Amino acid sequence: MPKNGHQIHKTDLDTPCLVIEKNALEFNLKVMRQHGQDTQVNIRPHVKTHKCSQLAKLQMKYGAIGISAAKVSEAEGLIHAGIKNILITSPVVTPTKINRLMACFADAPETLVVVDNEKNLYDLNTAGQSIQTKINVLIDLDPGLGRTGIKPQIALNFAKKIMQFPWLNLKGIQCYAGNLQHIFSFEERKKRSLTVMEMASSVVRQLKESGIPWDILTGTGTGTYDIDVDASAITEIQPGSYTVMDVEYGAIGSKTESSSFTTFKPAMTLLTTVISSNRKEHVTVDSGTKSIYVDIQTKPRIISHQGLHYDWGGFGDEHGKITAENNYELPKNGTVLEMIVPHCDPTINLYDKFYIVENDVVTDIWEIDLRGKSQ
């Protein structure tokens, strides 16, 4: 965007910062839209990745039927931004949260929320009656991870209990196997994920055979976006990281490449600046653990310079360590390096804004307005 009549090159930005190449982002959105059209499966992307209502609106423009959110506070921010048809993918159980959830339903009655325990059914039914609005619920199925959800063996009886509550509206099933998204082998990931989603599909068939209405079977992340659409009862998927990508996702096998995943482009990068170069063996940059989420197994990948490697290196909250391979020179003070981050979701949550660039020139700034919304 112009500054005093002049364009700003991305390397002139104050660092550390996150930049999104708009053309790459739109490429990713188009690919996912086409995938939904080709498979006749709806896309309800997850906002927990990018935490940005402006990007969520763009996803809706590119064919998403709604948005998934992990927390009530994220849903509140989306509704405030004018986005409706939100699925809250974690159970909402405390009185404070349920009160906030009811405010969401008051403004956006098509909101959905998952449930996995009987006490929660009573509480949500009472809350729905208090605002004279039916609460749309999905049964949360445990895919075997043990994080949230009920076992499939009791799902039918749980559904029958839901049907007894006049202020609850059962809409279907959620089954999200987050633990399978980064399995390196595509074939192994496919085998395990389809086993889970066919289990969920069998629960849907039980509901149908028992005369219990359902509309939705939802789940799936970026790692299984092109796998779970083959499950027999799937109606929608919830990918998130496909928008911007990261090192972790780029390193898994895909349908077309056994050791990489390049279907979606790494649209987001992090810029960092060399601030100290007094040692022969390394230089120091201005991005540490407060700037880049620490992943034990995966490090940022520098794409602006060959032969350079980033490590947190015990340098602490504010600083990172850059080393060079043999025959490559270390960068000098003031040099800006560009990196793909290891894990996009928690790294994005450390920043206030995205700088949107086209041809390396800043054209816009998008607030990461849902960052820090962990409630």
C-alpha distance (Angstrom), angle and dihedral (degrees) to the residues before:
residue distance angle dihedral
M1 . . .
P2 3.78 . .
K3 3.78 119.5 .
N4 3.79 113.8 -164.4
G5 3.78 87.3 -19.2
H6 3.82 93.5 -50.0
Q7 3.77 129.5 107.6
I8 3.80 118.2 -116.9
H9 3.79 117.2 -130.8
K10 3.78 112.3 -144.6
T11 3.81 92.3 -117.7
D12 3.82 88.5 60.7
L13 3.82 91.0 63.1
D14 3.77 119.5 109.4
T15 3.80 108.9 -102.6
P16 2.92 150.1 -91.4
C17 3.80 92.9 40.3
L18 3.79 142.2 138.1
V19 3.78 121.4 -116.9
I20 3.80 128.7 -171.2
E21 3.78 121.4 -155.9
K22 3.79 100.2 -138.0
N23 3.79 96.2 -153.4
A24 3.81 91.0 53.6
L25 3.80 91.4 47.0
E26 3.79 92.2 51.0
F27 3.80 89.9 47.0
N28 3.82 89.2 56.5
L29 3.80 92.1 47.6
K30 3.81 91.2 50.0
V31 3.81 92.2 49.7
M32 3.80 91.7 51.9
R33 3.81 92.2 45.3
Q34 3.81 90.4 52.2
H35 3.81 90.0 47.2
G36 3.79 90.2 55.7
Q37 3.79 91.8 47.9
D38 3.81 93.3 47.6
T39 3.81 94.5 48.8
Q40 3.82 97.6 34.2
V41 3.81 88.9 -128.5
N42 3.81 119.5 133.0
I43 3.81 121.4 -119.8
R44 3.83 117.9 -135.3
P45 3.82 101.5 170.3
H46 3.78 121.6 -154.9
V47 3.80 117.7 -113.0
K48 3.81 92.5 -159.9
T49 3.79 88.1 87.2
H50 3.79 102.1 57.7
K51 3.84 103.0 14.4
C52 3.81 90.1 -152.4
S53 3.80 123.3 125.9
Q54 3.81 91.4 -162.8
L55 3.79 90.5 57.8
A56 3.82 89.5 45.3
K57 3.82 89.0 55.7
L58 3.79 88.6 51.8
Q59 3.80 89.6 52.2
M60 3.81 88.9 53.3
K61 3.80 88.8 50.1
Y62 3.80 87.8 53.9
G63 3.77 93.9 56.0
A64 3.81 108.0 -81.3
I65 3.82 112.1 149.8
G66 3.80 91.4 -148.2
I67 3.79 142.7 -35.5
S68 3.80 132.4 -89.5
A69 3.81 119.2 -138.9
A70 3.78 129.3 -173.3
K71 3.79 97.6 -151.3
V72 3.80 139.5 34.6
S73 3.81 90.4 -119.7
E74 3.81 90.4 58.3
A75 3.80 89.9 50.4
E76 3.81 90.2 49.8
G77 3.80 90.5 54.0
L78 3.80 92.7 48.3
I79 3.80 92.6 49.1
H80 3.81 90.4 47.8
A81 3.82 87.2 54.1
G82 3.80 90.2 53.5
I83 3.81 98.3 -102.1
K84 3.81 116.7 137.3
N85 3.82 136.6 178.1
I86 3.80 93.9 63.2
L87 3.80 126.2 170.9
I88 3.82 115.9 -153.4
T89 3.78 102.4 -150.8
S90 3.83 99.7 -163.0
P91 3.82 126.9 65.5
V92 3.82 116.1 -95.6
V93 3.81 108.4 -147.7
T94 3.82 115.4 148.0
P95 3.83 122.3 88.3
T96 3.82 91.8 -118.8
K97 3.79 92.9 51.2
I98 3.80 93.2 44.0
N99 3.81 90.7 52.9
R100 3.79 89.5 52.5
L101 3.79 89.9 45.8
M102 3.80 90.2 54.5
A103 3.80 89.2 54.4
C104 3.81 87.2 54.8
F105 3.81 90.8 52.1
A106 3.80 90.5 47.8
D107 3.81 90.1 57.1
A108 3.81 97.4 32.5
P109 3.82 111.2 22.1
E110 3.82 91.7 179.8
T111 3.84 89.5 68.6
L112 3.82 115.1 126.0
V113 3.80 129.2 -151.5
V114 3.81 131.8 -173.7
V115 3.82 124.4 -123.3
D116 3.80 132.2 -164.2
N117 3.82 107.6 165.3
E118 3.79 136.9 56.1
K119 3.81 97.4 -128.5
N120 3.78 88.5 58.0
L121 3.80 89.6 55.5
Y122 3.80 91.2 58.3
D123 3.79 92.5 46.5
L124 3.80 94.9 48.1
N125 3.80 92.2 45.2
T126 3.81 90.8 52.7
A127 3.79 91.0 46.9
G128 3.81 91.8 48.6
Q129 3.79 90.5 51.7
S130 3.80 90.0 51.0
I131 3.81 91.0 60.3
Q132 3.82 94.5 32.2
T133 3.80 90.8 -122.8
K134 3.79 128.8 122.8
I135 3.79 112.4 -121.4
N136 3.80 114.0 -133.0
V137 3.80 110.1 -138.0
L138 3.78 137.8 -177.1
I139 3.78 122.5 -159.2
D140 3.79 107.5 -118.0
L141 3.83 109.2 -137.8
D142 3.80 120.2 -156.6
P143 3.83 106.5 -125.6
G144 3.80 89.5 -159.6
L145 3.78 96.9 -81.7
G146 3.82 93.5 103.6
R147 3.79 93.7 -140.1
T148 3.81 101.1 114.2
G149 3.78 134.7 -22.7
I150 3.78 139.7 63.9
K151 3.78 128.0 -85.1
P152 3.80 113.5 -94.5
Q153 3.80 92.3 -122.4
I154 3.79 91.8 69.4
A155 3.81 98.0 37.1
L156 3.80 96.1 98.6
N157 3.80 93.4 52.4
F158 3.80 89.4 45.2
A159 3.80 89.6 52.7
K160 3.80 90.7 50.9
K161 3.82 89.3 53.4
I162 3.80 90.6 51.6
M163 3.79 89.7 53.4
Q164 3.81 89.1 59.8
F165 3.81 92.4 64.0
P166 3.81 112.0 85.2
W167 3.81 94.9 -156.5
L168 3.81 96.1 49.9
N169 3.80 121.6 85.2
L170 3.81 112.7 -161.3
K171 3.81 108.9 -146.1
G172 3.78 101.8 171.1
I173 3.79 144.4 -88.1
Q174 3.80 138.9 -35.2
C175 3.79 120.0 -160.4
Y176 3.80 116.6 169.2
A177 3.81 120.1 174.0
G178 3.79 100.9 -165.8
N179 3.79 90.5 166.9
L180 3.81 91.5 67.4
Q181 3.80 100.3 51.7
H182 3.82 97.5 91.3
I183 3.81 101.5 39.4
F184 3.81 101.6 138.4
S185 3.80 99.3 -139.0
F186 3.79 112.8 71.2
E187 3.80 92.0 -153.2
E188 3.80 92.9 50.8
R189 3.80 90.9 45.8
K190 3.79 90.2 48.9
K191 3.80 93.3 49.3
R192 3.78 94.8 49.1
S193 3.79 97.2 40.4
L194 3.79 95.7 48.1
T195 3.80 89.0 49.3
V196 3.81 88.7 57.2
M197 3.80 95.5 43.8
E198 3.80 92.6 47.0
M199 3.79 87.2 52.9
A200 3.79 87.5 54.6
S201 3.81 90.0 45.7
S202 3.80 89.9 54.4
V203 3.82 89.0 55.0
V204 3.80 89.1 52.2
R205 3.81 89.3 52.5
Q206 3.81 89.6 51.5
L207 3.79 89.6 54.3
K208 3.78 91.5 48.6
E209 3.81 93.6 48.1
S210 3.81 89.6 50.2
G211 3.78 92.1 51.9
I212 3.79 93.8 -111.6
P213 3.82 111.3 145.2
W214 3.79 120.2 -122.5
D215 3.80 135.7 168.2
I216 3.79 105.9 173.0
L217 3.79 141.5 56.4
T218 3.78 106.1 173.4
G219 3.79 137.2 171.1
T220 3.80 137.5 97.5
G221 3.80 134.3 115.2
T222 3.78 135.5 -142.6
G223 3.80 92.3 -78.2
T224 3.81 92.9 59.1
Y225 3.80 101.2 28.0
D226 3.81 91.9 116.5
I227 3.81 94.2 38.0
D228 3.78 106.9 50.8
V229 3.80 93.4 50.7
D230 3.83 84.9 77.4
A231 3.82 91.6 62.4
S232 3.79 108.3 113.0
A233 3.83 99.2 -122.2
I234 3.82 103.3 28.2
T235 3.81 114.4 132.4
E236 3.81 103.3 170.7
I237 3.80 143.2 8.3
Q238 3.83 133.0 -144.0
P239 3.84 108.6 -148.1
G240 3.80 117.3 164.2
S241 3.80 114.9 165.1
Y242 3.81 93.8 55.3
T243 3.80 88.4 84.5
V244 3.81 95.9 66.8
M245 3.84 106.8 -0.3
D246 3.81 128.1 -158.0
V247 3.81 143.2 -147.9
E248 3.81 93.5 -83.6
Y249 3.78 94.9 56.2
G250 3.78 93.5 39.5
A251 3.81 90.2 58.8
I252 3.82 99.7 56.1
G253 3.77 124.2 91.7
S254 3.79 118.6 -99.5
K255 3.78 137.5 -162.4
T256 3.79 91.5 -90.2
E257 3.84 102.6 29.4
S258 3.80 124.2 44.5
S259 3.80 97.3 -151.2
S260 3.80 106.5 25.5
F261 3.79 141.9 44.0
T262 3.80 110.7 -142.4
T263 3.82 101.0 149.7
F264 3.79 87.8 106.5
K265 3.79 123.4 42.6
P266 3.83 124.0 -122.8
A267 3.80 92.7 -110.0
M268 3.81 96.4 170.0
T269 3.79 125.8 63.1
L270 3.77 135.9 171.2
L271 3.79 122.5 -128.2
T272 3.80 120.1 -149.5
T273 3.81 132.8 173.9
V274 3.81 131.9 -136.0
I275 3.82 105.6 -119.1
S276 3.82 102.8 169.4
S277 3.82 130.8 31.2
N278 3.78 106.1 166.9
R279 3.81 96.5 122.2
K280 3.79 127.1 74.0
E281 3.80 94.1 -145.1
H282 3.82 99.4 51.9
V283 3.79 147.6 -4.5
T284 3.79 129.1 -136.5
V285 3.82 127.0 -122.2
D286 3.79 131.3 -164.4
S287 3.83 96.4 -111.2
G288 3.78 120.7 90.0
T289 3.78 136.8 145.7
K290 3.81 91.8 -48.2
S291 3.79 90.2 57.0
I292 3.80 104.4 38.0
Y293 3.80 123.8 36.9
V294 3.80 107.9 -117.3
D295 3.78 113.0 -118.9
I296 3.78 114.8 -172.9
Q297 3.80 95.4 -147.8
T298 3.82 103.4 29.1
K299 3.80 131.1 55.6
P300 3.80 130.9 -166.7
R301 3.79 115.0 -85.7
I302 3.81 116.6 -132.8
I303 3.82 110.1 -140.2
S304 3.81 102.1 170.3
H305 3.82 96.9 65.5
Q306 3.79 131.8 33.4
G307 3.78 123.1 -124.4
L308 3.81 96.6 17.8
H309 3.78 126.9 122.5
Y310 3.81 132.6 -165.5
D311 3.79 124.7 -145.4
W312 3.78 131.1 165.3
G313 3.80 83.1 -131.9
G314 3.79 95.6 -173.7
F315 3.81 88.9 -69.2
G316 3.79 92.0 131.9
D317 3.78 137.5 -137.5
E318 3.79 101.5 -26.0
H319 3.80 106.0 30.4
G320 3.79 141.6 60.7
K321 3.79 133.8 -164.6
I322 3.81 123.8 -122.2
T323 3.79 121.0 -165.2
A324 3.80 130.6 179.2
E325 3.77 132.3 -136.9
N326 3.78 118.9 -121.4
N327 3.81 112.9 -70.2
Y328 3.81 92.4 20.9
E329 3.79 122.9 104.9
L330 3.78 124.1 -129.7
P331 3.81 113.3 -116.6
K332 3.79 120.9 -104.6
N333 3.79 128.5 -117.4
G334 3.79 112.3 -70.0
T335 3.79 94.7 26.0
V336 3.81 112.9 139.4
L337 3.80 115.9 -139.7
E338 3.80 124.9 -162.2
M339 3.80 121.2 -146.5
I340 3.78 142.3 178.1
V341 3.80 107.3 -130.0
P342 3.82 122.9 -125.2
H343 3.82 97.2 -125.5
C344 3.78 117.8 14.0
D345 3.83 102.3 -162.3
P346 3.83 101.6 61.2
T347 3.81 92.6 34.6
I348 3.81 92.0 55.4
N349 3.80 88.9 50.4
L350 3.83 88.0 65.6
Y351 3.82 94.0 62.4
D352 3.80 138.0 71.0
K353 3.79 100.8 -149.6
F354 3.78 149.0 14.4
Y355 3.78 119.6 -131.5
I356 3.80 107.2 -142.2
V357 3.79 113.6 -146.5
E358 3.79 136.2 -172.3
N359 3.80 118.5 -170.2
D360 3.83 87.2 -6.8
V361 3.81 92.1 -59.2
V362 3.81 120.9 116.6
T363 3.80 110.0 -115.7
D364 3.81 102.7 165.0
I365 3.80 146.1 0.1
W366 3.81 121.8 -133.6
E367 3.77 120.2 -163.6
I368 3.79 115.8 -128.6
D369 3.77 85.9 -138.2
L370 3.81 96.8 169.1
R371 3.80 95.9 53.6
G372 3.78 115.3 125.6
K373 3.81 91.6 18.4
S374 3.78 96.3 133.1
Q375 3.80 97.8 142.5
